[in-house]
Amino acid sequence: MSAADGVVEAPTAPPRHGWRGGRSERQLLGWHRALLGLALPVGAALAWEVAVRAGLAQGRLLPAPSFLLATLADLARSGDLDLHIRATLARVAAGFALGVAAGTLFGALAGASGLARALIDPTLQGLRAIPSIAWVPLFILWLGIFEASKVTLIAVGVAFPVYLGTLGAILSVDRKIIEVGRSFRLTRLQLARRILLPAVLPHYIVALRSGLGLGWMFVVAAEFMGASEGLGYLLVDGQQLGKPAQIVAAIVVFAVLGKLTDALLVAASSPLLRWEDTAQRAVAAEG
């Protein structure tokens, strides 16, 4: 109807581009961002390669990328690279699982109960300040030099950021949304599932990512404890035998595996956070 007929039509909203029809465009944008993320490391590697080949820098202590690739190829052909990667991945996975379980449990207890928080939080905050290397001799005395001590050390590194993230997420839940849930007469289980869990989950995922990063850092200290396999062993072996290429190659593999596992964690948790209405998701949806 027109305004002359006495009825004013509501203005139609402009069409949103990129929500359904722009799926391929969003995927293309994702690939562009991934390639953009490679620009810095690849550019730095190419610049160092050129500098070494032109004689502007010595490649003795920091070998050229081509020499690092040759070292990785040699390790792969001999089967050593696969052996060390699998050993390190197994330790990180086991330590991460144990650390997440412990950190989530204590964080949930401290967040849900003021009495529990007053009881355990000061102790955990003090233990959190202990350097990772300080745990090594104690765990060797308690658990020996085999896998138990290594996995335990990694679990300790993972547990503290997960604990802090879980505790902080629970304490930061807006009291008003809890009151809204109670006004709708939700049971405790419904309140936890429909309100508390969605409010806590984004911060908890960030805590898991922080814990995973520390797990990769702690595995190096863990594999210094008499390991005969693992990427940390490659570092020690390269240092003792004077092989800087092997040391840098192991560091590069650590970086790649850390990034890949973090990306897998983000991808696995992304379906759980689809309900979030954030500016970043709005931009991604619009392509």
PyMOL commands that set and color helices and strands:
alter all, ss='L'
color gray80, all
select helices_A, chain A and resi 3-5+23-53+65-78+80-112+114-128+132-143+147-171+175-183+188-223+231-241+244-273+279-286
alter helices_A, ss='H'
color red, helices_A
deselect
rebuild
show_as cartoon
